[in-house]
Amino acid sequence: MKIQSINPYTEEIMAEFDLLTWAETTDKIEFARNVYKSWRDTDIKVKVRLLKNLAAVLRVNKKKYAEIITKEMGMIIRSSMGSVEKCALLCDYYADNAEKFLADEHIETQNKKSYISFEPIGIVFEIMPWNFPFWQVFRQAVTSTIAGNVCLLKHASNVPQCALAIEGIFTEAGYPDGIFTTLLIDSKTAMKVIDEDLIDAVSFTGSNQAGEKVGELAGKRIKPVVLELGGSDPFIVLEDADIDKAVQAGVFSRTLNSGQSCIAAKRFIVMKSVVDEFTKKFISEIGKLKIGDPLDETTDIAPLARPEFVKELEDQLKDAIDKNGKVFQIQYEAEKGFFFPPCVVSNISEDMKVVSEEVFGPIAPIITVLSDGEAIQIANNTEYGLGAAIFSKDIKRAEKLAKKIESGTVAINDFLKSDPRLPFGGIKKSGIGRELSEHGLKEFVNKKMIVIND
């Protein structure tokens, strides 16, 4: 069986790759296991030096890697360049802070000495999605390897060139073979890797359905797991908000990566007194977006990563129309490419799919509310709890509301974005565990308590 790398803009097959056999897969895992035995004891200063090399390789070859991302999954080239740079910044952050984060933590007790030692646990198995094919891999791989673990990557089947490029970056940076390994395997084989007890921890980013299966197997084998799943993030606009600022942030958040982001603004919850102004300006800004070739630096909206995603969005939008939703959509026709033009939906009811399901594309439902309480009730009326945004000039009021929202992160007067310095993750069915910051670094370490007395 082969996996294909298909350009979402031209629809051409750029490359095909053979999947690894089970024997080839286990050979690579065994090799990584042997490498771990020496890597875990490698001095942190050596690991930091390699991490700095990793950042340098990313920056020197930024354009090359950005073009791989854009051609393989359709991200506009500006965003692809930014994504590669963000991976380099991630490396910078942990190169500067990992030694401090991983230092023994001393605790005053009745004992002569008590401290926590943060030690690696082995092989971290990353199962990663296609929508940010470098960033989502690096944010787990960097924290795992700097802590002394080794990484295996099972990337999404539509981004094999990205997966192989990332392995090549670690090699070029000077990492020993086996510290980071790409496995070109299918989902069935990935599940078998977990179930056969061949790894020590699992990091999964993707759909809730797949996340449940990964979590079940990890639990069965008593493996630590981090799950970063779907989101239906509320974007609340209060009556005292800077409407222009909220519109700019909302349009950017909803259309970033053509709407294919778990932390995109998914449901716009707007106070009745400003909803007409917000909607009018939102539609105006949506209409200014340029749709087209993702390699063109002036393009704002590129094709979706796969053709089936277009059909799913069309079904969600049709459901809204059938339930009396009012739709404004950019008119765009193309001979090729998996395009779905951005649109705004008003006259919303909560039984519409555009609010009850995760919408992984540029559909912006605008919901009218009358009070803070109603805004919070609607914001929390979802199985997801990844992120949220609130726009208001009254910061104390916004902070009070932020603490009532059921999510892992709330941004006030800004759109939600991940930051290496801050923990990232969700609650409810948006996942468990955290990535990034000191918290993410310590998800896959043994927090060993050592007590000493005479």
Secondary structure, 3 states (H helix, E strand, C coil): CEEEEECCCCCCEEEEEECCCHHHHHHHHHHHHHHHHHHCCCCHHHHHHHHHHHHHHHHHCHHHHHHHHHHHHCCCHHHHHHHHHHHHHHHHHHHHHHHHHCCCEECCCCCCEEEEEEEECCEEEEECCCCCCCHHHHHHHHHHHHCCCEEEEECCCCCHHHHHHHHHHHHHCCCCCCCEEECCCCHHHHHHHHHCCCCCEEEEECCHHHHHHHHHHHHHCCCCEEEECCCCEEEEECCCCCHHHHHHHHHHHHHHHHHCCCCCEEEEEEEHHHHHHHHHHHHHHHHCCCECCCCCCCCCECCCCCHHHHHHHHHHHHHHHHCCCEEEECCCCCCCCCCCCCEEEECCCCCCHHHHCCCCCCEEEEEEECCHHHHHHHHCCCCEECEEEEECCCHHHHHHHHCCCCCCEEEECCCCCCCCCCCECCEECCEECCECHHHHHCCCEEEEEEEECC
